[in-house]
Amino acid sequence: MDDIDSLLTRMRDLPLDPRLGSIDDAVLAGLAPQGQSQISASALAMVAAASLGIGLAGSLAPAEPVHAASLFPLSEPVALAPSTLLDGR
């Protein structure tokens, strides 16, 4: 098997393919929109209003109470902390 450095050196020294000069135009032509449908302003406004309504309803819905986690240095140690697992109590 050839050494990878010598292989890459030989590839670097090869002449460039002349088709590479026109690759930019071909890529940009492929990215051009092809018959995309336009969304009307009223449909966009309806989707925005529905999203806002759903977001507000979700934030106003009652959730279960939140409890703050205790800080390890100021309270009892966490059950799965390595120091408590190695302690053996």
C-alpha positions in Angstrom: 0.0 0.0 0.0 1.3 3.5 -0.9 2.1 6.0 1.7 -0.8 8.4 2.1 1.5 11.5 1.9 3.0 10.5 -1.4 -0.5 9.6 -2.7 -1.8 13.0 -1.7 1.2 14.7 -3.2 0.6 13.0 -6.6 -3.1 14.0 -6.5 -2.1 17.6 -5.8 0.2 17.6 -8.8 -2.5 16.4 -11.2 -4.0 19.0 -13.5 -7.5 20.3 -12.7 -10.5 19.1 -14.6 -11.7 21.9 -16.9 -15.3 21.3 -16.0 -14.7 22.7 -12.5 -14.8 26.2 -14.0 -18.5 25.9 -14.7 -19.5 24.1 -11.5 -20.7 27.3 -9.7 -23.3 28.1 -12.4 -24.5 24.5 -12.4 -24.9 24.5 -8.6 -26.7 27.8 -8.5 -29.0 26.8 -11.3 -29.9 23.6 -9.3 -30.7 25.7 -6.2 -33.0 28.1 -8.1 -36.7 27.9 -7.0 -38.7 25.6 -9.3 -42.4 26.4 -9.1 -42.6 26.9 -5.4 -46.1 27.9 -4.2 -46.4 31.3 -2.6 -48.1 31.6 0.9 -50.6 34.4 1.1 -50.4 37.0 3.8 -53.7 36.1 5.3 -52.7 32.4 5.7 -49.4 33.5 7.3 -51.4 35.8 9.7 -53.8 33.0 10.5 -50.9 30.6 11.4 -49.2 33.3 13.5 -52.4 34.0 15.4 -53.0 30.3 16.0 -49.4 29.9 17.2 -49.8 32.8 19.6 -53.1 31.4 20.9 -51.7 28.0 21.5 -48.6 29.4 23.2 -50.7 31.6 25.6 -53.1 28.7 26.4 -50.1 26.5 27.1 -48.5 29.0 29.4 -51.8 29.7 31.3 -52.7 26.0 31.8 -52.0 24.9 35.4 -49.0 22.7 35.9 -47.9 20.5 38.8 -46.1 22.5 41.5 -42.3 23.0 41.1 -39.9 22.2 43.9 -36.5 23.7 44.1 -33.6 21.2 44.2 -31.5 21.3 47.3 -27.9 22.5 47.0 -25.5 19.7 47.8 -23.0 21.7 50.0 -25.7 23.2 52.1 -28.0 20.2 52.6 -28.0 16.4 52.6 -26.0 14.7 49.8 -27.5 13.5 46.6 -28.5 9.8 46.7 -26.3 8.8 43.8 -23.3 10.9 44.4 -20.0 8.9 44.5 -19.3 9.9 48.0 -22.6 8.4 49.3 -22.3 5.3 47.2 -18.8 4.5 48.5 -19.8 5.3 52.1 -21.8 2.0 52.4 -24.5 3.3 54.8 
